[in-house]
């Protein structure tokens, strides 16, 4: 819960404090609220250590700190999954969860948790990096896929989930549905694929069982 007088005390990048005269590259286009949420956006990212309270009510520690704050008026919503690509190092990208909102941020500016910033291969001394923000509408529509994403990220804390794909859905019976997803994870040393399967009761929307396992990279 938060009040209308909520103050966001920790939106910062050390970049601002170390170089107060620095400015952002204004060549990146501004995207307003009417832009299709599914369209990738090029912009910039700073970093933060997070805080105890967020406007979304979701802690910064969620998803192994693969979390981000967006502008209050941006098209991105609390709890939404975004794919962030470091444009300086295009092979480095991560999936992050929106956990907070920042006043006066344009739609193409985000504030990543420090661990997410570093996972993109960026040095915190940079303070700001150019990124591409790609909403993940497919995953947003897949409740159990997002659930298994969080389970996978927790089970592999030294890896970052960079890709996902729903590979199957089977109606086992009138009260059992099985869904299977694959996730590509990247560490500093290797790239692996993890398959997650969940069986749930579609009538009650309750999980019956789930499991995850490593599978060969195709």
C-alpha positions in Angstrom: 0.0 0.0 0.0 1.1 3.5 -0.6 -0.4 7.0 -0.2 -0.8 9.8 -2.7 2.1 11.5 -1.0 4.4 8.6 -1.8 8.0 9.8 -2.4 10.4 7.8 -4.5 13.6 8.4 -2.5 16.0 6.1 -4.3 15.6 6.8 -8.1 19.2 7.7 -8.8 22.1 6.8 -10.8 25.6 7.4 -9.4 26.1 9.0 -12.8 24.1 12.0 -11.6 26.1 12.5 -8.5 29.5 11.9 -10.1 28.8 14.0 -13.1 25.9 16.5 -12.4 26.4 18.2 -15.7 25.8 15.1 -17.8 22.8 15.0 -20.1 20.9 12.2 -21.8 21.1 11.7 -25.5 18.0 13.4 -26.9 18.3 11.7 -30.2 16.1 8.8 -29.0 12.5 9.2 -30.0 9.9 9.8 -27.3 7.1 7.3 -27.2 3.8 8.3 -25.6 1.0 6.3 -24.0 -0.7 5.7 -27.2 2.1 3.7 -28.7 1.4 0.0 -29.1 2.7 -1.7 -26.0 4.1 -4.6 -28.1 6.4 -2.4 -30.1 10.1 -2.4 -29.2 11.4 1.0 -27.9 15.0 2.3 -28.0 15.9 4.4 -25.0 18.2 4.5 -22.0 18.7 2.8 -18.6 20.1 3.9 -15.3 20.5 1.8 -12.2 19.4 1.8 -8.5 19.9 -0.3 -5.4 16.1 -0.3 -5.0 14.3 0.4 -1.7 11.9 -1.0 0.8 8.7 0.4 -0.7 7.5 0.4 -4.3 4.4 1.8 -6.0 3.6 -1.6 -7.4 3.9 -3.3 -4.0 6.4 -5.8 -5.6 9.8 -5.9 -3.9 13.0 -5.2 -5.8 14.3 -8.6 -4.8 11.7 -10.3 -6.9 12.9 -12.5 -9.8 16.4 -12.6 -8.3 16.6 -8.8 -8.6 15.9 -8.9 -12.3 13.6 -5.9 -11.8 13.0 -2.4 -13.1 11.2 0.9 -12.5 9.4 2.7 -15.4 7.8 6.1 -15.8 4.4 6.6 -14.1 2.9 7.5 -17.5 4.7 4.9 -19.6 2.6 2.1 -21.2 4.3 -0.5 -19.1 2.4 -1.9 -16.1 3.3 -3.2 -12.7 4.2 -6.8 -12.8 4.8 -6.8 -16.6 7.8 -8.6 -18.1 10.1 -6.6 -20.3 13.0 -7.8 -22.4 16.0 -5.4 -22.1 18.8 -5.5 -24.7 22.1 -3.6 -24.2 22.6 -1.9 -27.5 26.3 -1.6 -26.9 26.5 -5.3 -26.4 23.5 -6.6 -28.4 24.1 -10.2 -27.4 23.4 -9.3 -23.8 19.7 -9.2 -22.9 17.6 -10.0 -19.9 14.0 -10.4 -18.9 13.0 -8.1 -16.0 9.8 -7.5 -14.0 8.3 -4.0 -13.5 8.2 -3.4 -9.8 8.1 0.4 -9.5 7.1 3.7 -11.2 9.0 6.9 -11.4 7.5 10.4 -11.7 8.4 12.4 -14.9 10.2 9.5 -16.6 9.6 9.3 -20.4 8.4 6.0 -21.8 11.8 5.2 -23.2 13.7 5.6 -19.9 14.0 2.9 -17.3 15.8 2.4 -13.9 17.1 -1.1 -13.5 18.2 -2.8 -10.3 22.0 -2.8 -10.1 22.1 -6.6 -10.5 20.0 -6.4 -13.7 22.2 -3.5 -15.0 25.3 -5.6 -14.4 23.7 -8.7 -16.0 23.5 -6.7 -19.2 27.3 -6.5 -19.1 27.3 -2.9 -18.1 29.7 -1.3 -15.5 27.9 0.7 -12.8 30.4 3.4 -13.2 28.8 4.1 -16.6 25.6 5.2 -14.9 23.6 5.2 -18.1 23.5 2.8 -21.1 21.5 2.7 -24.4 19.0 -0.1 -24.4 16.1 -1.5 -26.4 12.9 -2.2 -24.4 10.8 -5.0 -25.8 7.5 -5.8 -23.9 6.7 -9.5 -23.8 3.0 -9.7 -24.6 3.1 -13.4 -25.3 4.5 -14.1 -21.8 2.0 -11.7 -20.3 -0.8 -13.7 -21.7 0.7 -16.9 -20.4 0.0 -17.0 -16.6 1.8 -20.3 -16.0 4.6 -19.4 -18.3 5.4 -16.4 -16.2 5.1 -18.4 -13.1 7.6 -21.0 -14.4 9.9 -18.2 -15.5 10.1 -17.0 -11.9 10.7 -20.5 -10.6 13.4 -21.0 -13.2 15.1 -17.8 -12.3 15.1 -18.7 -8.6 16.4 -22.2 -9.3 19.3 -20.8 -11.4 20.4 -17.7 -9.4 23.7 -17.2 -11.4 21.9 -17.3 -14.7 19.7 -14.7 -16.5 16.7 -15.8 -18.5 17.1 -14.3 -22.0 14.4 -16.1 -24.1 11.2 -18.1 -23.6 8.9 -20.1 -25.7 5.7 -22.0 -25.1 6.1 -25.4 -26.8 2.9 -27.3 -25.9 -0.4 -27.4 -24.2 -2.3 -30.7 -23.6 -5.7 -31.4 -22.0 -5.0 -34.5 -20.0 -8.5 -34.7 -18.6 -11.5 -32.5 -17.8 -9.7 -31.2 -14.7 -6.1 -31.4 -15.7 -4.3 -29.3 -18.3 -0.5 -29.5 -19.0 1.5 -26.6 -20.3 5.2 -26.8 -21.3 7.7 -23.9 -21.8 11.4 -23.6 -22.6 13.7 -20.9 -21.3 17.2 -20.0 -22.5 19.5 -19.0 -19.6 22.8 -17.2 -19.9 25.6 -17.0 -17.3 29.1 -15.5 -17.7 30.4 -18.9 -18.8 27.6 -20.8 -20.6 24.2 -20.8 -22.2 21.7 -23.5 -21.2 18.0 -24.4 -21.9 15.5 -25.3 -19.2 12.2 -26.9 -19.8 9.3 -26.2 -17.4 6.1 -28.1 -17.2 3.0 -27.3 -15.1 -0.2 -29.4 -14.6 -3.2 -27.4 -13.3 -6.9 -27.7 -12.8 -8.5 -25.3 -15.3 -11.7 -25.3 -13.3 -10.2 -24.1 -10.1 -7.0 -22.5 -11.6 -4.9 -24.4 -9.0 -1.5 -26.1 -9.6 -1.5 -29.8 -9.4 2.3 -30.3 -10.0 5.2 -28.6 -11.8 8.8 -29.5 -12.7 11.8 -28.0 -14.4 14.7 -29.7 -16.0 17.7 -28.9 -18.2 17.4 -30.0 -21.9 20.0 -30.0 -24.7 20.4 -26.7 -26.7 19.0 -27.2 -30.2 
